[in-house]
Amino acid sequence: NAGVTQTPKFRVLKTGQSMTLLCAQDMNHEYMYWYRQDPGMGLRLIHYSVGEGTTAKGEVPDGYNVSRLKKQNFLLGLESAAPSQTSVYFCASSFAGNNEQFFGPGTRLTVL
Amino acid sequence: AQRVTQPEKLLSVFKGAPVELKCNYSYSGSPELFWYVQYSRQRLQLLLRHISRESIKGFTADLNKGETSFHLKKPFAQEEDSAMYYCALSGISNYQLIWGAGTKLIIKP
């Protein structure tokens, strides 16, 4: 089992460009999450999903959109990237909301 | 409001010394608490959760509801314990975890 995978691993964008980060999990988990990790701020939840076809806002949703069309995939979109979105993005999944979360390897995004 | 506080951004101790990483939480109900660890160039992973009452890699953590704390302890630090440690709380919503800012632990040889 691959667990949680993320693509791409690295990306550099110019301000105003758009991109989509893909998260995939093969553990049949219902819950999926997108976080950003910034120095000194720990993990901040961007959006999450409690099942296929559902999404919800987390702590820092502005500037991001998500979709969960298939249970195994959770996409994070940046429609118009800004330098403030320079961060490391982590995807995670879990069987239930208060269960262990399994993390992907992260995507390092730089917005110039 | 639900909140997790890790007061130390950086903790540096010598190999063989005891380690305590502090975690305080704010929550009115019965919380579930977790410690996650991120070793260099590895994924964030669960270290332990309070309901399992396990000792993982020599680490233990006891939930103190009176002091609203869930400190992570190890009696004798090893160099391979160097990592970033996060405390997290599962609260009312049960949909998500509330994360602390993390503590970077450095074990000096």
Backbone of each chain as ProteinMPNN parsed JSONL, in Angstrom:
{"seq_chain_A": "NAGVTQTPKFRVLKTGQSMTLLCAQDMNHEYMYWYRQDPGMGLRLIHYSVGEGTTAKGEVPDGYNVSRLKKQNFLLGLESAAPSQTSVYFCASSFAGNNEQFFGPGTRLTVL", "coords_chain_A": {"N_chain_A": [[0.838, -1.199, 0.0], [0.477, 2.223, -0.829], [-0.245, 4.228, 0.861], [-0.66, 7.545, 1.736], [-0.351, 9.716, -0.893], [1.156, 12.507, -2.558], [1.078, 14.875, -5.153], [2.351, 17.678, -6.979], [5.772, 17.197, -5.728], [7.352, 19.428, -5.445], [6.973, 22.871, -6.339], [7.146, 25.849, -8.191], [5.62, 28.907, -8.498], [4.415, 31.8, -10.249], [3.144, 34.919, -9.085], [-0.349, 35.073, -9.257], [-0.691, 32.924, -10.927], [-2.26, 29.706, -11.42], [-2.856, 26.529, -9.812], [-3.144, 22.994, -9.117], [-3.077, 20.813, -6.418], [-2.652, 17.41, -5.851], [-3.977, 14.862, -3.862], [-3.877, 11.528, -2.872], [-5.232, 8.547, -1.484], [-4.998, 5.162, -0.403], [-6.277, 3.736, 1.525], [-8.913, 3.534, 2.023], [-10.075, 5.524, 3.529], [-12.449, 7.694, 5.092], [-12.204, 10.38, 5.854], [-10.469, 13.26, 4.842], [-7.805, 15.666, 4.642], [-6.429, 18.932, 4.179], [-3.53, 20.646, 4.968], [-1.484, 23.469, 5.811], [1.911, 24.174, 6.479], [3.812, 26.326, 8.25], [6.759, 28.047, 9.298], [7.096, 28.159, 12.8], [4.382, 28.179, 13.199], [3.126, 25.81, 13.186], [0.797, 23.281, 12.173], [-1.823, 24.214, 10.07], [-5.202, 23.963, 9.367], [-6.634, 23.82, 6.207], [-8.785, 23.029, 4.412], [-11.218, 20.413, 4.725], [-12.569, 17.081, 4.377], [-15.325, 14.993, 4.922], [-16.204, 12.858, 3.601], [-16.856, 11.308, 0.402], [-17.681, 13.671, -2.058], [-18.199, 15.703, -0.273], [-17.122, 18.717, 1.318], [-15.426, 20.969, 3.555], [-14.733, 24.07, 5.245], [-11.659, 24.886, 6.811], [-9.387, 26.235, 9.166], [-7.91, 28.193, 7.751], [-9.083, 28.952, 5.034], [-9.189, 30.814, 2.932], [-8.489, 31.762, -0.395], [-8.105, 29.285, -1.367], [-9.453, 26.335, -2.945], [-11.285, 23.26, -2.881], [-11.874, 19.823, -3.861], [-13.695, 16.771, -3.735], [-14.245, 14.451, -5.475], [-13.929, 11.771, -5.842], [-13.642, 9.11, -3.518], [-11.035, 8.403, -2.859], [-9.455, 10.53, -3.587], [-8.35, 13.89, -3.048], [-8.444, 17.114, -3.89], [-6.588, 20.118, -3.969], [-6.927, 23.427, -4.807], [-5.392, 26.365, -6.108], [-6.436, 29.315, -7.183], [-5.478, 31.832, -7.902], [-2.445, 32.417, -7.307], [-0.638, 33.692, -4.478], [2.144, 35.388, -2.917], [1.933, 34.974, -0.153], [1.02, 32.45, 0.048], [3.095, 30.774, -0.13], [4.462, 27.923, 1.137], [4.618, 24.789, 2.942], [2.659, 22.13, 2.002], [0.51, 19.772, 3.362], [-1.205, 16.745, 3.002], [-3.628, 14.693, 4.564], [-5.186, 11.713, 5.838], [-7.877, 9.94, 7.442], [-9.574, 7.305, 9.228], [-11.714, 8.012, 10.82], [-12.898, 11.09, 12.362], [-11.617, 11.497, 14.825], [-9.607, 9.749, 14.813], [-6.362, 8.272, 14.21], [-4.383, 10.24, 12.068], [-3.075, 9.905, 8.834], [-0.309, 10.929, 7.064], [0.721, 12.568, 4.035], [3.768, 13.036, 2.053], [4.197, 15.71, 1.658], [4.1, 18.89, -0.087], [6.181, 21.256, -1.395], [5.67, 24.537, -1.926], [6.427, 27.421, -3.685], [5.747, 30.778, -4.164], [6.371, 33.305, -6.297]], "CA_chain_A": [[0.0, 0.0, 0.0], [1.254, 3.444, -0.911], [-0.652, 5.136, 1.931], [-1.08, 8.852, 1.233], [0.617, 10.268, -1.825], [0.89, 13.869, -2.985], [1.799, 15.369, -6.322], [3.78, 17.384, -7.11], [6.581, 17.334, -4.517], [7.837, 20.812, -5.429], [6.436, 23.702, -7.414], [7.373, 27.298, -8.101], [4.612, 29.638, -9.26], [4.449, 33.259, -10.237], [1.921, 35.509, -8.552], [-1.464, 35.082, -10.185], [-0.855, 31.631, -11.592], [-3.11, 28.743, -10.721], [-2.374, 25.152, -9.806], [-3.895, 22.026, -8.32], [-2.326, 19.785, -5.716], [-3.432, 16.183, -5.786], [-3.743, 13.928, -2.771], [-4.536, 10.252, -3.069], [-5.016, 7.563, -0.415], [-5.484, 3.838, -0.771], [-6.655, 3.068, 2.768], [-10.374, 3.579, 2.116], [-10.449, 6.446, 4.597], [-13.523, 8.631, 4.809], [-11.822, 11.742, 6.123], [-9.227, 13.76, 4.253], [-7.487, 17.006, 5.136], [-5.313, 19.701, 3.633], [-2.899, 21.55, 5.918], [-0.263, 24.154, 5.446], [2.869, 24.225, 7.589], [4.69, 27.491, 8.165], [7.667, 28.097, 10.454], [6.588, 28.77, 14.029], [2.918, 28.206, 13.274], [2.598, 24.457, 13.206], [-0.102, 22.879, 11.102], [-3.107, 24.92, 10.028], [-6.121, 23.249, 8.495], [-7.158, 24.663, 5.136], [-10.091, 22.451, 4.137], [-11.279, 18.997, 4.996], [-13.709, 16.385, 3.791], [-15.743, 13.859, 5.759], [-16.658, 11.787, 2.726], [-16.926, 11.628, -1.028], [-18.671, 14.673, -2.425], [-18.369, 16.723, 0.777], [-15.941, 19.474, 1.736], [-15.722, 21.99, 4.561], [-13.63, 25.0, 5.485], [-10.895, 24.773, 8.038], [-8.978, 27.462, 9.835], [-7.375, 29.191, 6.808], [-9.54, 28.518, 3.712], [-9.214, 31.854, 1.907], [-7.522, 31.628, -1.48], [-8.022, 27.866, -1.745], [-10.674, 25.569, -3.135], [-11.043, 21.822, -2.828], [-12.921, 18.954, -4.384], [-13.572, 15.355, -3.351], [-15.153, 13.764, -6.401], [-13.756, 10.347, -5.572], [-13.294, 8.895, -2.119], [-9.605, 8.271, -2.649], [-8.719, 11.717, -4.016], [-8.738, 15.18, -2.477], [-7.674, 18.086, -4.651], [-6.494, 21.477, -3.439], [-6.666, 24.356, -5.888], [-5.083, 27.769, -5.894], [-6.899, 29.946, -8.421], [-4.608, 32.961, -8.21], [-1.461, 32.271, -6.236], [-0.05, 34.892, -3.875], [3.356, 35.041, -2.148], [1.562, 34.518, 1.19], [0.702, 31.023, -0.027], [4.344, 30.023, -0.066], [4.342, 27.088, 2.314], [4.627, 23.35, 2.695], [1.286, 21.655, 2.093], [0.38, 18.367, 3.709], [-2.488, 16.081, 2.95], [-3.74, 13.607, 5.53], [-6.461, 11.015, 5.811], [-8.142, 9.137, 8.628], [-10.79, 6.509, 9.162], [-12.745, 8.851, 11.428], [-12.36, 12.395, 12.71], [-10.758, 11.484, 15.998], [-8.648, 8.654, 14.683], [-5.027, 8.607, 13.732], [-4.279, 10.784, 10.729], [-1.917, 9.465, 8.068], [0.125, 12.079, 6.292], [1.526, 12.466, 2.841], [5.135, 13.526, 2.19], [4.241, 17.166, 1.572], [4.413, 19.615, -1.324], [6.786, 22.558, -1.098], [5.227, 25.494, -2.934], [6.97, 28.779, -3.608], [5.069, 31.725, -5.046], [7.257, 34.476, -6.463]], "C_chain_A": [[0.873, 1.25, 0.0], [0.926, 4.389, 0.24], [-1.209, 6.417, 1.327], [0.021, 9.4, 0.328], [0.184, 11.666, -2.247], [1.695, 14.171, -4.238], [1.405, 16.814, -6.565], [4.493, 17.463, -5.766], [7.073, 18.776, -4.357], [7.172, 21.577, -6.567], [6.786, 25.151, -7.126], [6.367, 27.971, -9.022], [4.936, 31.119, -9.262], [3.116, 33.766, -9.687], [0.841, 35.556, -9.627], [-1.684, 33.783, -10.936], [-1.74, 30.716, -10.76], [-2.459, 27.366, -10.751], [-3.27, 24.293, -8.933], [-2.932, 21.031, -7.712], [-3.231, 18.565, -5.563], [-2.995, 15.35, -4.593], [-4.528, 12.656, -3.051], [-4.216, 9.329, -1.902], [-5.672, 6.252, -0.801], [-5.906, 3.039, 0.454], [-8.162, 3.07, 3.006], [-10.857, 4.478, 3.258], [-11.552, 7.39, 4.143], [-13.059, 10.086, 4.876], [-10.507, 12.081, 5.432], [-9.06, 15.227, 4.588], [-6.369, 17.623, 4.296], [-4.84, 20.688, 4.694], [-1.815, 22.35, 5.203], [0.612, 24.27, 6.697], [3.824, 25.374, 7.342], [5.544, 27.546, 9.416], [7.024, 28.801, 11.648], [5.084, 28.743, 14.183], [2.319, 26.802, 13.275], [1.746, 24.166, 11.992], [-1.404, 23.667, 11.187], [-3.988, 24.26, 8.972], [-6.72, 24.204, 7.479], [-8.607, 24.265, 4.833], [-10.044, 20.986, 4.543], [-12.538, 18.409, 4.369], [-14.036, 15.175, 4.663], [-16.305, 12.722, 4.921], [-16.713, 12.266, 1.291], [-18.028, 12.644, -1.291], [-18.885, 15.77, -1.406], [-17.046, 17.419, 1.049], [-16.38, 20.509, 2.762], [-14.494, 22.84, 4.789], [-12.959, 24.701, 6.815], [-10.563, 26.137, 8.59], [-8.566, 28.568, 8.858], [-7.785, 28.87, 5.367], [-9.396, 29.546, 2.587], [-8.101, 31.666, 0.887], [-7.374, 30.211, -1.994], [-9.409, 27.305, -2.032], [-10.314, 24.095, -3.17], [-12.179, 21.07, -3.495], [-12.617, 17.516, -3.994], [-14.566, 14.581, -4.206], [-15.084, 12.262, -6.222], [-13.266, 10.179, -4.137], [-11.79, 8.916, -1.905], [-8.809, 9.539, -2.964], [-9.265, 12.984, -3.368], [-7.847, 16.228, -3.12], [-7.725, 19.455, -3.981], [-6.108, 22.406, -4.571], [-6.329, 25.752, -5.404], [-5.433, 28.472, -7.195], [-5.981, 31.079, -8.863], [-3.575, 33.054, -7.086], [-0.9, 33.624, -5.786], [1.193, 34.483, -3.083], [3.049, 34.532, -0.746], [1.201, 33.023, 1.212], [1.954, 30.155, -0.177], [4.359, 29.242, 1.234], [4.64, 25.64, 1.934], [3.214, 22.846, 2.958], [1.278, 20.147, 2.349], [-1.061, 17.925, 3.559], [-2.478, 14.965, 3.989], [-5.096, 12.941, 5.354], [-6.625, 10.234, 7.106], [-9.441, 8.374, 8.45], [-11.975, 7.3, 9.718], [-12.091, 10.126, 11.919], [-11.417, 12.388, 13.886], [-9.801, 10.305, 15.997], [-7.299, 9.157, 14.2], [-5.094, 9.141, 12.308], [-2.974, 10.299, 10.097], [-1.564, 10.56, 7.064], [0.868, 11.698, 5.012], [2.899, 13.098, 3.053], [5.266, 15.04, 2.095], [4.566, 17.674, 0.178], [4.968, 20.97, -0.927], [6.45, 23.51, -2.233], [5.841, 26.858, -2.658], [6.247, 29.638, -4.629], [5.906, 32.999, -5.101], [6.475, 35.727, -6.816]], "O_chain_A": [[1.868, 1.334, 0.721], [1.73, 5.262, 0.567], [-2.123, 6.377, 0.503], [1.174, 9.527, 0.739], [-1.008, 11.972, -2.287], [2.851, 13.769, -4.362], [0.239, 17.164, -6.379], [3.859, 17.77, -4.756], [7.19, 19.272, -3.236], [6.851, 21.014, -7.613], [6.73, 25.615, -5.988], [6.279, 27.632, -10.202], [5.641, 31.621, -8.387], [2.088, 33.102, -9.819], [1.073, 36.01, -10.747], [-2.749, 33.569, -11.516], [-1.938, 30.927, -9.563], [-1.62, 27.077, -11.604], [-4.047, 24.796, -8.121], [-2.078, 20.472, -8.4], [-4.402, 18.674, -5.2], [-1.804, 15.16, -4.348], [-5.701, 12.705, -3.421], [-3.096, 9.316, -1.39], [-6.732, 6.217, -1.426], [-5.896, 1.808, 0.43], [-8.629, 2.655, 4.067], [-11.897, 4.232, 3.867], [-11.596, 7.825, 2.993], [-13.465, 10.917, 4.064], [-9.561, 11.293, 5.439], [-10.038, 15.947, 4.792], [-5.493, 16.928, 3.779], [-5.626, 21.459, 5.245], [-1.309, 21.962, 4.15], [0.117, 24.439, 7.811], [4.553, 25.392, 6.35], [5.098, 27.134, 10.487], [6.479, 29.897, 11.519], [4.554, 29.227, 15.183], [1.099, 26.655, 13.358], [1.949, 24.734, 10.919], [-2.009, 23.769, 12.254], [-3.566, 24.033, 7.838], [-7.245, 25.259, 7.832], [-9.528, 25.068, 4.98], [-8.972, 20.398, 4.686], [-13.429, 19.12, 3.905], [-13.148, 14.434, 5.085], [-16.82, 11.741, 5.457], [-16.628, 13.461, 1.005], [-19.154, 12.501, -0.815], [-19.675, 16.684, -1.643], [-15.984, 16.796, 1.017], [-17.553, 20.877, 2.83], [-13.365, 22.405, 4.563], [-13.6, 24.321, 7.795], [-11.355, 27.076, 8.494], [-8.838, 29.744, 9.102], [-6.923, 28.546, 4.549], [-9.473, 29.187, 1.412], [-6.942, 31.442, 1.236], [-6.619, 29.954, -2.932], [-10.404, 27.735, -1.449], [-9.173, 23.73, -3.455], [-13.281, 21.589, -3.673], [-11.461, 17.097, -3.929], [-15.597, 14.118, -3.718], [-16.074, 11.56, -6.429], [-12.549, 11.034, -3.618], [-11.319, 9.398, -0.875], [-7.622, 9.619, -2.646], [-10.47, 13.132, -3.167], [-6.633, 16.229, -2.916], [-8.769, 19.888, -3.493], [-5.084, 22.204, -5.224], [-6.895, 26.252, -4.431], [-4.779, 28.241, -8.213], [-5.737, 31.261, -10.055], [-3.809, 33.687, -6.056], [-0.715, 34.548, -6.578], [1.281, 33.343, -2.625], [3.816, 33.741, -0.198], [1.092, 32.42, 2.28], [1.859, 28.938, -0.332], [4.28, 29.827, 2.314], [4.878, 25.316, 0.77], [2.643, 23.108, 4.017], [1.938, 19.369, 1.661], [-1.999, 18.628, 3.934], [-1.436, 14.367, 4.258], [-6.027, 13.523, 4.798], [-5.648, 9.908, 7.78], [-10.292, 8.738, 7.638], [-13.079, 7.267, 9.173], [-10.866, 10.242, 11.9], [-10.495, 13.202, 13.938], [-9.26, 9.917, 17.032], [-7.139, 10.321, 13.835], [-5.772, 8.574, 11.451], [-1.92, 10.286, 10.733], [-2.416, 11.045, 6.319], [1.536, 10.668, 4.928], [3.166, 13.641, 4.125], [6.318, 15.595, 2.412], [5.209, 16.995, -0.622], [4.318, 21.739, -0.219], [6.89, 23.317, -3.366], [5.778, 27.374, -1.542], [6.145, 29.282, -5.803], [6.117, 33.673, -4.092], [7.063, 36.794, -6.99]]}, "seq_chain_B": "AQRVTQPEKLLSVFKGAPVELKCNYSYSGSPELFWYVQYSRQRLQLLLRHISRESIKGFTADLNKGETSFHLKKPFAQEEDSAMYYCALSGISNYQLIWGAGTKLIIKP", "coords_chain_B": {"N_chain_B": [[-13.162, 28.186, 23.853], [-11.379, 25.901, 21.804], [-8.055, 24.988, 22.209], [-4.572, 24.375, 21.726], [-1.518, 24.513, 23.321], [1.884, 24.704, 22.966], [4.469, 25.527, 24.741], [7.213, 25.735, 24.293], [9.285, 26.479, 21.634], [11.646, 25.438, 20.893], [13.663, 22.87, 22.169], [16.472, 21.783, 23.762], [18.501, 19.174, 24.719], [20.929, 17.106, 26.426], [22.163, 13.943, 25.321], [20.956, 11.101, 26.984], [19.875, 12.523, 29.072], [16.86, 13.458, 30.869], [13.748, 14.077, 29.172], [11.181, 16.438, 28.652], [8.434, 17.423, 26.976], [6.252, 20.032, 26.735], [2.693, 20.322, 26.805], [-0.235, 22.045, 26.776], [-3.748, 22.344, 27.073], [-6.907, 23.733, 26.062], [-10.093, 23.093, 26.755], [-13.431, 22.227, 27.236], [-14.733, 19.828, 27.543], [-14.369, 16.231, 27.488], [-11.365, 15.514, 26.368], [-9.617, 14.052, 23.542], [-6.287, 13.284, 23.203], [-3.229, 13.659, 21.403], [0.119, 12.853, 20.425], [2.179, 13.742, 17.826], [4.93, 13.083, 15.615], [7.626, 14.344, 13.692], [10.225, 13.289, 12.02], [13.426, 14.17, 10.612], [13.172, 14.684, 7.175], [11.127, 12.86, 6.967], [7.712, 11.67, 7.051], [5.043, 13.237, 8.852], [3.925, 11.586, 11.726], [1.923, 9.499, 13.849], [2.753, 9.39, 17.256], [1.916, 8.749, 19.908], [-1.23, 8.216, 21.632], [-3.496, 9.357, 24.1], [-5.495, 7.634, 25.007], [-4.647, 5.096, 24.518], [-2.64, 4.585, 26.243], [-0.002, 3.763, 25.96], [3.571, 3.076, 25.827], [5.716, 4.429, 23.666], [8.623, 4.048, 21.849], [9.95, 4.597, 24.182], [8.759, 6.869, 25.109], [6.279, 8.471, 27.101], [3.039, 9.743, 27.951], [0.935, 11.505, 30.019], [-2.409, 12.243, 30.666], [-3.473, 15.048, 32.306], [-6.131, 16.158, 33.699], [-6.785, 18.052, 35.586], [-4.764, 19.97, 35.468], [-4.966, 20.49, 32.86], [-3.147, 19.348, 30.941], [-0.836, 17.585, 28.833], [1.786, 16.36, 28.838], [4.761, 15.24, 27.221], [7.053, 12.699, 27.893], [10.334, 11.378, 28.439], [12.643, 9.262, 29.924], [15.403, 8.972, 29.348], [17.052, 10.558, 26.979], [17.673, 9.962, 23.49], [19.833, 10.268, 20.622], [18.451, 9.838, 18.269], [15.967, 10.742, 18.84], [15.716, 13.326, 18.144], [13.707, 15.651, 16.594], [10.662, 17.091, 15.249], [7.965, 17.81, 17.297], [4.508, 17.494, 17.732], [1.633, 18.377, 19.507], [-1.768, 17.421, 19.697], [-5.32, 17.905, 19.669], [-8.427, 16.317, 19.853], [-11.578, 17.441, 19.651], [-14.74, 18.846, 20.216], [-16.009, 18.753, 17.67], [-15.087, 16.444, 16.477], [-14.385, 16.149, 13.892], [-11.963, 17.049, 13.19], [-8.54, 17.71, 14.082], [-7.107, 19.786, 16.58], [-4.226, 21.617, 16.498], [-1.082, 22.035, 18.165], [1.64, 24.443, 18.03], [4.025, 23.181, 17.779], [7.136, 21.674, 18.883], [10.546, 21.831, 18.533], [12.811, 19.354, 19.046], [16.059, 18.879, 20.048], [18.654, 16.681, 20.409], [21.62, 16.63, 21.971], [24.892, 15.308, 21.429]], "CA_chain_B": [[-12.489, 27.858, 22.591], [-10.427, 24.807, 21.886], [-6.714, 25.455, 21.895], [-3.444, 23.587, 22.195], [-0.352, 25.366, 23.473], [3.192, 24.106, 23.238], [5.168, 26.77, 25.086], [8.608, 25.76, 23.848], [9.495, 26.261, 20.201], [12.881, 24.67, 20.76], [14.147, 22.264, 23.395], [17.749, 21.139, 23.49], [19.001, 18.458, 25.889], [22.006, 16.182, 26.136], [21.871, 12.513, 25.258], [20.914, 10.473, 28.294], [19.142, 13.366, 30.016], [15.407, 13.317, 30.717], [13.102, 15.019, 28.257], [9.757, 16.696, 28.846], [7.863, 18.396, 26.044], [5.013, 20.461, 27.37], [1.496, 20.545, 26.01], [-1.406, 22.445, 27.55], [-4.895, 22.471, 26.207], [-8.099, 24.412, 26.556], [-11.253, 22.354, 26.229], [-14.345, 22.069, 28.36], [-15.254, 18.471, 27.651], [-13.375, 15.173, 27.658], [-10.605, 15.546, 25.116], [-8.68, 13.007, 23.149], [-5.026, 13.972, 22.92], [-2.281, 12.921, 20.596], [1.432, 13.388, 20.087], [2.698, 13.373, 16.514], [6.349, 13.378, 15.483], [8.128, 14.446, 12.32], [11.683, 13.173, 11.927], [13.982, 14.849, 9.44], [12.923, 14.077, 5.864], [10.098, 11.824, 7.052], [6.349, 12.168, 7.188], [4.449, 13.378, 10.17], [3.32, 10.31, 12.091], [1.439, 9.422, 15.22], [3.662, 8.805, 18.234], [1.042, 8.071, 20.855], [-2.479, 8.871, 21.989], [-3.634, 9.126, 25.543], [-6.412, 6.545, 25.354], [-3.988, 3.797, 24.384], [-1.791, 4.439, 27.424], [1.179, 2.993, 25.587], [4.869, 3.72, 25.798], [6.243, 4.251, 22.326], [10.014, 4.497, 21.754], [10.356, 5.075, 25.496], [7.998, 8.06, 25.467], [4.967, 8.342, 27.719], [2.345, 11.016, 28.159], [-0.215, 11.336, 30.904], [-3.392, 13.318, 30.613], [-3.781, 15.637, 33.601], [-7.303, 17.002, 33.454], [-6.773, 19.172, 36.516], [-3.85, 20.986, 34.947], [-5.202, 20.503, 31.399], [-1.849, 19.157, 30.299], [-0.549, 16.264, 28.243], [3.222, 16.488, 28.579], [5.443, 14.058, 26.685], [8.249, 12.497, 28.696], [11.213, 10.232, 28.206], [13.637, 9.375, 30.996], [16.781, 9.06, 28.852], [16.968, 10.95, 25.574], [18.606, 9.4, 22.525], [20.039, 11.193, 19.508], [17.425, 9.623, 17.245], [14.725, 11.415, 19.241], [15.699, 14.669, 17.56], [12.584, 15.725, 15.651], [9.633, 18.08, 15.552], [6.883, 17.137, 17.997], [3.263, 18.242, 17.76], [0.526, 17.923, 20.344], [-3.027, 17.688, 19.01], [-6.522, 17.656, 20.459], [-9.683, 16.052, 19.157], [-12.561, 18.016, 20.553], [-16.188, 18.755, 20.072], [-16.502, 18.42, 16.332], [-14.635, 15.115, 16.084], [-14.062, 16.127, 12.471], [-10.623, 17.534, 12.943], [-7.656, 17.878, 15.223], [-6.57, 21.107, 16.874], [-2.796, 21.364, 16.62], [-0.153, 22.988, 18.739], [2.603, 25.008, 17.069], [5.15, 22.274, 17.643], [8.4, 21.889, 19.586], [11.692, 21.165, 17.907], [13.666, 18.731, 20.052], [17.417, 18.578, 19.601], [19.408, 15.909, 21.397], [23.045, 16.872, 21.755], [25.681, 14.111, 21.793]], "C_chain_B": [[-11.506, 26.712, 22.823], [-9.055, 25.304, 21.452], [-5.68, 24.494, 22.448], [-2.212, 24.484, 22.209], [0.878, 24.517, 23.773], [4.136, 25.281, 23.497], [6.601, 26.868, 24.584], [8.69, 25.528, 22.355], [10.678, 25.348, 19.986], [13.293, 24.158, 22.133], [15.401, 21.48, 23.063], [18.26, 20.488, 24.769], [20.128, 17.527, 25.458], [21.498, 14.754, 26.117], [21.951, 11.931, 26.662], [20.166, 11.278, 29.343], [17.642, 13.137, 29.842], [14.85, 14.427, 29.82], [11.649, 15.188, 28.67], [9.324, 17.776, 27.866], [6.478, 18.744, 26.549], [3.887, 20.675, 26.36], [0.368, 20.9, 26.981], [-2.574, 22.659, 26.607], [-6.02, 23.222, 26.894], [-9.29, 23.734, 25.911], [-12.149, 22.023, 27.401], [-14.837, 20.652, 28.559], [-14.163, 17.457, 27.945], [-12.577, 15.045, 26.366], [-9.924, 14.216, 24.804], [-7.415, 13.717, 22.698], [-4.034, 13.051, 22.26], [-0.929, 13.633, 20.61], [1.832, 12.822, 18.736], [4.159, 13.801, 16.445], [6.721, 13.433, 14.003], [9.647, 14.425, 12.368], [12.149, 13.819, 10.633], [13.743, 14.031, 8.174], [11.959, 12.898, 5.937], [8.725, 12.475, 7.207], [5.982, 12.362, 8.646], [3.725, 12.069, 10.504], [2.898, 10.332, 13.55], [2.49, 8.776, 16.113], [2.852, 8.052, 19.289], [-0.222, 8.892, 21.096], [-2.84, 8.476, 23.402], [-4.521, 7.93, 25.854], [-5.739, 5.185, 25.267], [-3.064, 3.52, 25.555], [-0.543, 3.6, 27.139], [2.441, 3.806, 25.824], [5.472, 3.404, 24.442], [7.645, 4.849, 22.27], [10.487, 5.1, 23.074], [9.63, 6.313, 25.963], [6.677, 7.676, 26.131], [4.35, 9.731, 27.838], [1.115, 10.737, 28.993], [-1.124, 12.541, 30.803], [-3.693, 13.777, 32.031], [-4.928, 16.619, 33.408], [-7.33, 18.211, 34.386], [-5.918, 20.321, 36.02], [-4.032, 21.186, 33.448], [-3.883, 20.41, 30.643], [-1.712, 17.736, 29.784], [0.926, 16.279, 27.85], [3.819, 15.159, 28.134], [6.783, 13.909, 27.4], [9.024, 11.274, 28.237], [12.352, 10.339, 29.2], [15.068, 9.559, 30.494], [16.744, 9.344, 27.353], [18.041, 10.271, 24.732], [18.704, 10.338, 21.329], [18.955, 11.047, 18.448], [16.069, 10.206, 17.627], [14.638, 12.827, 18.688], [14.641, 14.731, 16.461], [11.703, 16.909, 16.041], [8.462, 17.335, 16.162], [5.665, 18.059, 18.064], [2.27, 17.568, 18.702], [-0.773, 18.296, 19.639], [-4.202, 17.22, 19.857], [-7.692, 17.361, 19.539], [-10.794, 16.462, 20.086], [-13.992, 17.779, 20.145], [-16.607, 18.202, 18.722], [-16.191, 16.984, 15.94], [-14.331, 15.012, 14.595], [-12.61, 16.462, 12.228], [-9.838, 17.594, 14.247], [-7.262, 19.341, 15.351], [-5.103, 20.918, 17.226], [-2.073, 22.457, 17.401], [0.851, 23.429, 17.686], [3.84, 24.141, 16.903], [6.361, 22.675, 18.475], [9.493, 21.124, 18.856], [12.615, 20.666, 19.004], [15.01, 18.393, 19.431], [18.125, 17.846, 20.725], [20.887, 16.058, 21.06], [23.855, 15.66, 22.212], [26.527, 14.31, 23.043]], "O_chain_B": [[-10.897, 26.584, 23.886], [-8.929, 25.973, 20.426], [-5.877, 23.879, 23.497], [-1.905, 25.14, 21.214], [0.895, 23.723, 24.714], [4.555, 25.954, 22.555], [7.144, 27.966, 24.464], [8.223, 24.504, 21.855], [10.72, 24.58, 19.025], [13.278, 24.891, 23.122], [15.391, 20.616, 22.186], [18.435, 21.16, 25.785], [20.265, 17.202, 24.279], [20.536, 14.404, 26.801], [22.874, 12.219, 27.424], [19.854, 10.749, 30.41], [17.202, 12.676, 28.789], [15.392, 15.529, 29.727], [10.967, 14.217, 28.995], [9.8, 18.91, 27.928], [5.639, 17.869, 26.764], [4.098, 21.136, 25.239], [0.063, 20.136, 27.897], [-2.397, 23.105, 25.473], [-6.077, 23.332, 28.118], [-9.479, 23.788, 24.696], [-11.672, 21.584, 28.448], [-15.313, 20.31, 29.642], [-13.155, 17.78, 28.574], [-13.081, 14.514, 25.377], [-9.693, 13.385, 25.682], [-7.473, 14.649, 21.896], [-3.995, 11.847, 22.511], [-0.849, 14.849, 20.783], [1.829, 11.61, 18.518], [4.579, 14.746, 17.114], [6.204, 12.675, 13.182], [10.279, 15.422, 12.715], [11.378, 13.994, 9.689], [14.069, 12.846, 8.112], [11.974, 12.03, 5.064], [8.61, 13.674, 7.46], [6.541, 11.731, 9.543], [3.005, 11.517, 9.671], [3.439, 11.077, 14.367], [3.052, 7.736, 15.767], [3.078, 6.866, 19.529], [-0.278, 10.087, 20.806], [-2.521, 7.373, 23.846], [-4.318, 7.271, 26.874], [-6.207, 4.223, 25.876], [-2.737, 2.367, 25.837], [-0.094, 2.826, 27.985], [2.407, 5.024, 25.997], [5.708, 2.242, 24.114], [7.838, 6.019, 22.602], [11.323, 6.004, 23.086], [9.845, 6.772, 27.085], [6.045, 6.685, 25.765], [5.046, 10.746, 27.826], [0.343, 9.826, 28.692], [-0.685, 13.69, 30.847], [-4.122, 12.98, 32.865], [-4.721, 17.764, 33.007], [-7.837, 19.27, 34.018], [-6.289, 21.489, 36.134], [-3.314, 21.979, 32.839], [-3.549, 21.267, 29.825], [-2.386, 16.815, 30.246], [1.263, 16.218, 26.668], [3.43, 14.094, 28.614], [7.553, 14.864, 27.502], [8.472, 10.297, 27.732], [12.97, 11.397, 29.315], [15.865, 10.234, 31.146], [16.437, 8.457, 26.556], [19.159, 10.036, 25.189], [17.782, 11.105, 21.051], [18.582, 12.025, 17.801], [15.129, 10.171, 16.833], [13.582, 13.455, 18.762], [14.68, 13.951, 15.51], [11.961, 17.617, 17.014], [8.01, 16.333, 15.607], [5.773, 19.238, 18.403], [2.1, 16.349, 18.687], [-0.871, 19.372, 19.048], [-4.097, 16.281, 20.645], [-7.919, 18.072, 18.561], [-10.946, 15.909, 21.175], [-14.393, 16.674, 19.781], [-17.444, 17.304, 18.634], [-16.93, 16.37, 15.169], [-14.053, 13.925, 14.087], [-12.083, 16.18, 11.152], [-10.393, 17.538, 15.345], [-7.103, 20.043, 14.352], [-4.768, 20.16, 18.136], [-2.409, 23.638, 17.308], [0.91, 22.867, 16.592], [4.623, 24.351, 15.976], [6.586, 23.857, 18.738], [9.372, 19.927, 18.598], [13.138, 21.451, 19.795], [15.083, 17.705, 18.413], [18.188, 18.331, 21.855], [21.336, 15.656, 19.987], [23.556, 15.056, 23.242], [27.235, 13.394, 23.461]]}, "name": "protein", "num_of_chains": 2, "seq": "NAGVTQTPKFRVLKTGQSMTLLCAQDMNHEYMYWYRQDPGMGLRLIHYSVGEGTTAKGEVPDGYNVSRLKKQNFLLGLESAAPSQTSVYFCASSFAGNNEQFFGPGTRLTVLAQRVTQPEKLLSVFKGAPVELKCNYSYSGSPELFWYVQYSRQRLQLLLRHISRESIKGFTADLNKGETSFHLKKPFAQEEDSAMYYCALSGISNYQLIWGAGTKLIIKP"}
